[in-house]
Amino acid sequence: MKDEPGRPEGADVVVTAAEIARLAGVTRAAVSNWRRRHEDFPVAVAGGASSPLFSLSEVRGWLEDRRKGREASAEVRLWERLRAEFGDDMLGGLTAVAGILVDDAPEADGDDGEGAGSLRALVAELGAEVSPGTLLAELTARLVESPGRAGSDGVTSARLIEAIRYAAGPSEGTVLDPACGIGSLLFAFADRSTGLFGQDVLPAHARFAGLRARVAGLTAVTSVTVRAGDSLREDAYRELRADLVVCEPPVGVADWGREELLLDARWEFGVPSRAESELAWLQHCYAHTAPGGRVVMVMPTSVAYRKAGRRIRAEIVRRGLLTQVIALPAGMAASHALPVHLWVLRRPADPTGGVDAVRMTDLGGLDADAPFDGGAGRSAEVPRIELLDDTVDLTPAAHVAARLTDYAGEYAALRAAIARQLTLLDGLLPPMEAGAGGGLSEGASVSLSELARAGLIELSEDAVLSTSGQLDSDYLNGFLRSAANNRRSTSASGTFRLDARGARVPQMRIAEQRRYGAAFRTLAAFEESVRELTELGGRAAALARDGLTGGALLPPPESDGGGPADRS
């Protein structure tokens, strides 16, 4: 582990228990065990009870004294043993460990004799220090955190699980996850469930999830059933109506069975197109929801506005079934870094009991660790009639921003900024006199590559920096973009690629260079100001148009110009 960059000299670095585990080459369970068993283990210097922080220097000193991390611990030896036996299929290795822990698989597949005994011995050695549930949980966490792990589509990140639990709210009863993967999301509701039901298309995922529930002791407190199979094509729970259905479905699967399922009764909002597999999963989940029950779905952001799904979105809104859409920050999904939405649907206990408004919450611009309540100014109740337009766009940002914008204040501020920019522009473009023409291009010149070889300049892809008192950087960069050098940078096919090394600049005294450099600086400032004015103008026009059409702004009185009387 590397020390944190940018800390003042002498300032101590703090580390988490997970970072200590990586530093020592052990699992987090081993660090927890050290804290319990060794009174001299460093005391936390910051953080809370759930996430303590320790002094890195104290931790390193303790590890050095105890010689921890110098010899491979049982956790590391177990992981290396699994890696050697199962290769990239570490999920298979964890399944073998789970089988041993529940005495369901006495030896790993394809292993026998001394090999099987060594695996069982390592598991037993660790089992003497931590509980089976803790051991498997730590190994599973290590699998999830492993770079390039196989089967990442079977994993829901811990942070996304927190968001789904928040969106689901307090609940009791049966819980279904029809794409449960290795069970992380489903098992997160064990504390509030009378029965957990999961299904996954990959038998390896379903097998491990079932063993994981037994090892964690979940089956002792609630009923847990996990089956293998494609939920859309081979629904294992046709008669189940759950109080809560949660799902992070596979994304962008074109072959989800549309042709063979065209007449399926689950498509009560409309038959999804091949490109809208997520809306097929949504309707599957809703079909399994009991009256009064809820669905919490993880959705790609594009499902909220794609044209192909407009009719289905409209039907869900029209019936008052969609209660909330939450836009989450990027980086919360386990298998990609893109932002996602949470859709929350509720099946009314009374067929006429749909909601009149959808709560839109936009957390998309926040840090991934920000609280989920949205805070002031990030949520809005949108009447469903306003959503039923030609696009049926369910993107929270499109609705939250429109309700929280101070149109009059922002429009006045933009007008003032434009006025300042216009005044600035008026003084930026300098007057220039006529020159002889052609003299500079025909006179003595030098290439930038020669200047670079002489150590007088530094070159980047699109700029030059003088390292000599005899050359002016602005003069060099100005001539770098001359018509002659631009032609040299344009290929016969019309492709432009700035050729800094091949560019040539005229030779002149440093005083004359600085005169040209000052003019080039002024022109660059003028161009930047024009770009800023263009941006301000576009924002002002868009804001004014939205404000006028939405009723937040009124047109100016006729006496102020723009009215019919002024045009007569």
Secondary structure, DSSP 4 states (H G I P E B T S, - for coil): -PPPTTPPTTPPPEE-HHHHHHHHTS-HHHHHHHHHH-TTSPPP-EE-SSSEEEEHHHHHHHHHHHTTTTS--HHHHHHHHHHHHHTT-HHHHHHHHHHHHTTS-SS-TT--HHHHHHHHHHHHHHHTTS-HHHHHHHHHHHHHHSTT-TTGGG---HHHHHHHHHHH-S--SEEEETT-TTSHHHHTTGGG-SEEEEEES-HHHHHHHHHHHHHTTGGGTSEEEEEES-TTTS-TTTT--EEEEEE---SS-S-SSTGGGTT-TT-TT-PPPTT-HHHHHHHHHHHTEEEEEEEEEEEEGGGGT-GGGHHHHHHHHHTT-EEEEEEPPTT-SSS--S-EEEEEEE--SSTT---SEEEEEE-TTS-TTS-TT--TTSEEEEEHHHH-SSS----HHHHHHHHH--HHHHHHHHHHHHHHHHHHHHHHS-------SSHHHHS-EEEHHHHHHTTSEEE-SS-EEE-STT--HHHHHHHHTSHHHHHHTB-TTS-B---TTT-EEE---HHHHHHHHHHHHHHHHHHHHHHHHHHHHHHHHHHHHHHHHHTSS-PPPGGGTTSHHHH-
